[in-house]
Amino acid sequence: MPAGFQDALPPGAAQEAAAVERLIACFAAHGYERVKPPLLEFEETLLSGAGAAVAQRTFRLMDPISQRMMALRADITPQVARVAGTRLAGAARPLRLCYAGEVLRVRGSQLRPERQFAQVGAELIGVAEERADAEVVLMAVEALAAVGIANLSVDLNLPPLVDAVARSLGLAADRLAGLRQALDRKDAAAVGAVAEGCAGPFQALLRAGGPAARAMAALAQVEMPEAARAEVARLGRVVDLIRAAAPDLGLTVDPVEHRGFEYQTGISFSLFARHGRGELGRGGRYSTAAYRPGDGPRETSTGFTLYMDSVQRALPAPAAPRRIYLPAACAPARARELRGQGWMTLRGLDDAAGTRAEIAAEARRLGCGHALIDDTIFELAD
């Protein structure tokens, strides 16, 4: 197999499929309707708007029919934004959509070496209220808990905050890029070297990260322009909404994190589990303006994406199914009855019934813990 690609085998493949359906069912219960964008789109469409942020991770190929370049999606959120701004432009807002599907990426990362994996997510389109930010965070947490992931925590971010402070200080664009890298590495010394005489506010932002209550208190002391101050105040109100609904949820704030939030325009977040490796998912506020037809109004949205490779690593091991071996002569009605009771039935294909010992041996060979012998269920000893 090429690096980053692998076969999904039993029981993992079934566990992932079941988790996807439980997640989608949770979203549907909150009023989110499912959409299914295509795996391939024309390059200029897929990589416009929010999709530009994943251009370097996107596979491309030539369409033999139209002779135009096409791209394989590396992220489904930009596709949902396109659907909302074109095919569903006339739908009432707020528009709640959800999705599940595979994505492919040119390269993996240290924490996620997979180059193909499933994404499951939800988008709340066309609404700016703080309750929308809180709704998607809380729904993501509820959905992950519903599939069996415990000890969840959420890290809240404000990706535009550093840019706003940098603009107020007149920091040049080339220095801002270096500053971003230093902040993402949490390297205070590098922040001081890049920002030089105006490093103070950025180092204060860096120190402000931590548990939500302490972080919000620290952010209140940082000098920043009025627009940035308004975003911090909004973040505080969202923290309060989340805390009111989920007081036991682990909640932290990292005001300088930018990696992976390139198209986010406001409050964003990452989801973690104590026993999981890496992020389970991430989300946040973004603009769908690039997909609005003509001179339609600028639209702000929020949502999240769950990464099923990480989600599956955080799930408890799947319970072994109750497998029962049925002789070939077993009546179909009896087999249906057993399946209705929750059994996984494996029917023999040899018309020769065999002795009890032979039936039991064949059942063990096929991994069954039980066998139907003379219409009676027998548990097989290991």
ChimeraX attribute file (.defattr): number of C-alpha atoms within 10 A of each C-alpha:
attribute: neighborCount
match mode: 1-to-1
recipient: residues
	/A:1	6
	/A:2	6
	/A:3	10
	/A:4	17
	/A:5	14
	/A:6	12
	/A:7	7
	/A:8	10
	/A:9	9
	/A:10	8
	/A:11	13
	/A:12	14
	/A:13	13
	/A:14	13
	/A:15	16
	/A:16	19
	/A:17	12
	/A:18	12
	/A:19	22
	/A:20	23
	/A:21	14
	/A:22	16
	/A:23	26
	/A:24	21
	/A:25	17
	/A:26	19
	/A:27	25
	/A:28	16
	/A:29	10
	/A:30	12
	/A:31	13
	/A:32	19
	/A:33	17
	/A:34	16
	/A:35	14
	/A:36	13
	/A:37	16
	/A:38	11
	/A:39	16
	/A:40	16
	/A:41	18
	/A:42	17
	/A:43	21
	/A:44	14
	/A:45	17
	/A:46	25
	/A:47	22
	/A:48	17
	/A:49	20
	/A:50	24
	/A:51	24
	/A:52	16
	/A:53	17
	/A:54	19
	/A:55	20
	/A:56	12
	/A:57	17
	/A:58	21
	/A:59	17
	/A:60	17
	/A:61	14
	/A:62	13
	/A:63	14
	/A:64	9
	/A:65	6
	/A:66	9
	/A:67	9
	/A:68	12
	/A:69	14
	/A:70	21
	/A:71	21
	/A:72	21
	/A:73	28
	/A:74	27
	/A:75	25
	/A:76	24
	/A:77	24
	/A:78	26
	/A:79	25
	/A:80	23
	/A:81	27
	/A:82	24
	/A:83	19
	/A:84	24
	/A:85	22
	/A:86	14
	/A:87	12
	/A:88	14
	/A:89	16
	/A:90	9
	/A:91	11
	/A:92	10
	/A:93	12
	/A:94	14
	/A:95	18
	/A:96	21
	/A:97	22
	/A:98	24
	/A:99	23
	/A:100	22
	/A:101	17
	/A:102	16
	/A:103	18
	/A:104	21
	/A:105	20
	/A:106	16
	/A:107	16
	/A:108	16
	/A:109	9
	/A:110	7
	/A:111	10
	/A:112	16
	/A:113	12
	/A:114	18
	/A:115	19
	/A:116	18
	/A:117	19
	/A:118	20
	/A:119	23
	/A:120	22
	/A:121	27
	/A:122	29
	/A:123	27
	/A:124	25
	/A:125	26
	/A:126	22
	/A:127	17
	/A:128	15
	/A:129	12
	/A:130	16
	/A:131	14
	/A:132	20
	/A:133	28
	/A:134	21
	/A:135	19
	/A:136	22
	/A:137	25
	/A:138	18
	/A:139	18
	/A:140	25
	/A:141	20
	/A:142	17
	/A:143	18
	/A:144	23
	/A:145	15
	/A:146	15
	/A:147	19
	/A:148	12
	/A:149	22
	/A:150	18
	/A:151	13
	/A:152	20
	/A:153	17
	/A:154	23
	/A:155	21
	/A:156	28
	/A:157	26
	/A:158	25
	/A:159	26
	/A:160	22
	/A:161	25
	/A:162	22
	/A:163	18
	/A:164	17
	/A:165	20
	/A:166	22
	/A:167	13
	/A:168	12
	/A:169	15
	/A:170	11
	/A:171	15
	/A:172	11
	/A:173	12
	/A:174	9
	/A:175	13
	/A:176	18
	/A:177	12
	/A:178	16
	/A:179	25
	/A:180	19
	/A:181	17
	/A:182	20
	/A:183	23
	/A:184	14
	/A:185	14
	/A:186	16
	/A:187	14
	/A:188	16
	/A:189	12
	/A:190	17
	/A:191	23
	/A:192	17
	/A:193	13
	/A:194	19
	/A:195	22
	/A:196	11
	/A:197	8
	/A:198	15
	/A:199	19
	/A:200	15
	/A:201	18
	/A:202	25
	/A:203	20
	/A:204	16
	/A:205	21
	/A:206	21
	/A:207	17
	/A:208	23
	/A:209	22
	/A:210	18
	/A:211	15
	/A:212	23
	/A:213	14
	/A:214	13
	/A:215	19
	/A:216	21
	/A:217	12
	/A:218	16
	/A:219	22
	/A:220	14
	/A:221	12
	/A:222	16
	/A:223	15
	/A:224	21
	/A:225	15
	/A:226	12
	/A:227	12
	/A:228	19
	/A:229	18
	/A:230	12
	/A:231	16
	/A:232	22
	/A:233	15
	/A:234	17
	/A:235	24
	/A:236	20
	/A:237	15
	/A:238	22
	/A:239	21
	/A:240	16
	/A:241	18
	/A:242	20
	/A:243	17
	/A:244	10
	/A:245	12
	/A:246	14
	/A:247	11
	/A:248	12
	/A:249	15
	/A:250	16
	/A:251	20
	/A:252	22
	/A:253	24
	/A:254	22
	/A:255	28
	/A:256	26
	/A:257	26
	/A:258	21
	/A:259	12
	/A:260	13
	/A:261	22
	/A:262	15
	/A:263	20
	/A:264	22
	/A:265	18
	/A:266	24
	/A:267	25
	/A:268	28
	/A:269	26
	/A:270	23
	/A:271	23
	/A:272	24
	/A:273	21
	/A:274	12
	/A:275	14
	/A:276	18
	/A:277	15
	/A:278	18
	/A:279	18
	/A:280	22
	/A:281	21
	/A:282	23
	/A:283	28
	/A:284	26
	/A:285	27
	/A:286	24
	/A:287	21
	/A:288	24
	/A:289	19
	/A:290	17
	/A:291	24
	/A:292	20
	/A:293	12
	/A:294	7
	/A:295	7
	/A:296	12
	/A:297	11
	/A:298	12
	/A:299	18
	/A:300	18
	/A:301	26
	/A:302	28
	/A:303	27
	/A:304	25
	/A:305	25
	/A:306	24
	/A:307	19
	/A:308	22
	/A:309	18
	/A:310	21
	/A:311	25
	/A:312	19
	/A:313	16
	/A:314	21
	/A:315	20
	/A:316	12
	/A:317	11
	/A:318	11
	/A:319	8
	/A:320	8
	/A:321	12
	/A:322	13
	/A:323	19
	/A:324	27
	/A:325	27
	/A:326	24
	/A:327	24
	/A:328	15
	/A:329	13
	/A:330	17
	/A:331	11
	/A:332	10
	/A:333	9
	/A:334	12
	/A:335	19
	/A:336	13
	/A:337	11
	/A:338	14
	/A:339	15
	/A:340	10
	/A:341	9
	/A:342	12
	/A:343	17
	/A:344	16
	/A:345	19
	/A:346	18
	/A:347	17
	/A:348	18
	/A:349	11
	/A:350	10
	/A:351	9
	/A:352	10
	/A:353	15
	/A:354	12
	/A:355	10
	/A:356	13
	/A:357	10
	/A:358	11
	/A:359	19
	/A:360	22
	/A:361	14
	/A:362	17
	/A:363	24
	/A:364	18
	/A:365	9
	/A:366	13
	/A:367	12
	/A:368	22
	/A:369	19
	/A:370	21
	/A:371	27
	/A:372	21
	/A:373	18
	/A:374	10
	/A:375	12
	/A:376	8
	/A:377	13
	/A:378	15
	/A:379	13
	/A:380	14
	/A:381	8
	/A:382	5
